[in-house]
Amino acid sequence: MKERLLGFVFLGALVVVAVNFAADKIHAWFFPDTLWFQFYWYIPFLAVPVAFLLCLAWSLGFFRPKGPRWADGALLLVMALLVYLTLGAGFSCWRYCF
C-alpha cells in the first residue's frame, strides 16, 4: 500500500496540475468575457480535481472494503494537500477582482 500511496502522490500531482491548466485554458479560450468562472470557481478548481483524484485513488485500489483504513486516511490527507497547493490565489481573480 505504501507503493500505491507514493504512486498516487506522483500521479495525483500531475492530474491536479493538468486539470487546473485545462480549466484555465478553457476559460481563456471560450469564456474570457463571462463571469461564470468567477462566480462558480469552486467547480473547475475544487470539485473537478477532487473527482479526478477519487477516480485515480479507486483505480489504484484505495477505498476498498478490505483495504487498510490507515492508507485511506493518508490518501485523503494527500488529496486535500494536493488540491490546496494547486489552488492559487488567482482562482477567481483573472481580471475582474478590482
N, C-alpha and C positions, 0 to 999 in steps of 0.2 A: 504494500500500500504506500510505502514511502516513495517508491519509484514513480508510482502513478501521481502522487501529490507533487513531486518535482516536475514531472511532465506537464501536469496541469498548470503549474506556475508559469512555465515557459510558453506553452500553447495559449494559455489564458491571456497573458500579456500581449501576445501577437493578435489574438482575436479582439481584445478590447481596443487596442490602438487602431486596428483595421476598421472596426465599426465606427469609432469616433472620426477617423479620417473620411470614411464613406459618408457619414452624416453631414460633415462639414462640406464635402464636395457636392452632395445633393442639394444642400441649402444654397450654395454659391451658384450652382448651375440652373436650378429650376425655380427656386423661391427667393431670389435676392431682395425683392421688394415687399414681401409679405411679413407680417409679424407673427405668423403661426409658430415658427420655431422659437420665438421669444416667449410666447405665452405657454407653449407646451414643450419646453426644453427638456423636461424630465423623460419624455418618451424616447427620443433618439439617444439621449446621453445617460439615462439610468435604466429604463425598462428594457430596451433592446439589448444592451450589453449583458445585463443580468440574465436575460432569456438565453442568449447565446452561450454564456458561461454555464448555465444549468444544463443545457443540452450537451455541452462538452463534458461536463462532470458525469452526467449519466452515461455517456458513451465510454468513458474511462472506467466505469464500474463503481462509482460512488452512489450513495443513497439507495443501496440495495438492502433488502430486509435482513440478510445475514452478514452484511459487511460490518466492519468495526465503526463504532459511533465516534471514536476519537478522530478518525480520519474525516468523517463528515463534518464535525465541528471545526477542524482545522481548515477544511476546504471552504467552509462558509466565511471564516475569517480572512482567508486569502482572497476570496471573491470580493468581499467588502473592501479590502485594501486595494485591489486592482481597480475597482470602479472608482474609489475615492481618489486614487492617484492620477487617474486619467481624466477626471472631471476637472477641467481647468477653470480658471477664474472667468474666462470669457465665454462660458457656456451659454449665457443669454445676452451677451453684450457684443454683438457683431458691430452694429453701428447705431443702434437706437437707444443706448443707455442714457445719454445726456443730451 
